[in-house]
Amino acid sequence: MELKRITLDPLKRSPEVRELHLTPEAKEFLLREGTDPKYGARHLKRAIERHLVFPLSSLISTGQIDPGESITVSMLTDGSGLVFSKDEFLPKPESEAQTS
């Protein structure tokens, strides 16, 4: 099973996050947490909210992540959850810089 890009599109279009990168391990974690042999991917949206959206929102609201930063989401070394890290500073694309 593959974590569909469309599932994360609303989060990626958020003005608070410039770019959101999930490692393959983070995607697999979300799939494990959000799928069930009996019910399929019915709970995937809830798993994404619980493990990705809510923690990311908390980091933004507490100022640990500034609006517009690029974020990478990876797996904790013990496999118990996700970890969020700021990407290196990326300058704005010229098209955005010229319109500012």
NORCOR-V155412 format. One record per residue. N is the residue number from 1. PHI is phi in whole degrees, -180 to 180 (none if undefined). PSI is psi in degrees with one decimal (* if undefined). OMEGA is omega in whole degrees, 0 to 359 (none if undefined). Layout:
[[N:PHI:PSI:OMEGA] [N:PHI:PSI:OMEGA]]
//
This chain:
[[1:none:145.9:183] [2:-120:137.6:176] [3:-74:111.8:185] [4:-70:140.0:179] [5:-59:-36.2:183] [6:-62:-29.2:180] [7:-63:-35.0:183] [8:-99:-3.5:183] [9:-56:-45.8:180] [10:-60:-37.1:179] [11:-70:-39.6:180] [12:-69:-25.4:179] [13:-86:-3.2:182] [14:-63:136.2:179] [15:-69:-18.0:181] [16:-74:-23.7:183] [17:-122:121.3:181] [18:-70:-50.5:177] [19:-143:142.7:179] [20:-125:118.5:181] [21:-114:128.2:175] [22:-111:130.4:176] [23:-71:160.1:176] [24:-56:-36.4:179] [25:-66:-38.6:178] [26:-66:-40.7:178] [27:-63:-43.0:178] [28:-62:-39.7:178] [29:-59:-47.7:180] [30:-62:-39.2:177] [31:-64:-43.6:179] [32:-62:-43.6:182] [33:-72:-27.2:187] [34:-105:1.0:179] [35:-123:155.4:183] [36:-144:138.6:180] [37:-57:-34.3:182] [38:-80:-41.4:187] [39:-109:-1.5:180] [40:69:-138.8:185] [41:-95:22.5:182] [42:-56:-32.8:185] [43:-100:10.8:183] [44:-63:-43.6:180] [45:-60:-42.5:179] [46:-65:-39.4:178] [47:-65:-40.1:178] [48:-65:-41.8:178] [49:-63:-47.6:185] [50:-67:-41.7:187] [51:-100:-14.7:185] [52:-123:-58.0:186] [53:-68:-51.5:183] [54:-63:-47.3:177] [55:-63:-40.0:179] [56:-64:-42.6:177] [57:-61:-40.4:179] [58:-64:-42.6:179] [59:-63:-38.2:179] [60:-70:-45.9:184] [61:-68:-25.1:178] [62:-94:3.3:176] [63:80:8.6:179] [64:-76:-24.6:173] [65:-126:127.9:179] [66:-85:145.6:177] [67:-55:136.2:178] [68:91:-1.5:179] [69:-79:154.1:174] [70:-90:133.8:186] [71:-124:139.2:172] [72:-112:133.4:179] [73:-111:123.5:179] [74:-132:179.9:184] [75:-93:141.1:171] [76:-61:150.3:184] [77:-61:-29.5:179] [78:-87:-0.5:177] [79:77:10.6:186] [80:-89:-7.4:182] [81:-180:-167.4:183] [82:-109:153.9:176] [83:-127:140.1:182] [84:-108:133.3:177] [85:-136:145.4:178] [86:-77:137.9:175] [87:-79:162.2:174] [88:-57:151.8:180] [89:-58:127.6:176] [90:-115:123.4:179] [91:-64:152.8:178] [92:-63:143.4:173] [93:-58:150.4:184] [94:-56:-36.1:180] [95:-63:-36.6:177] [96:-75:-39.1:183] [97:-66:-35.5:181] [98:-74:-27.4:181] [99:-86:-10.3:182] [100:-81:*:none]]
//
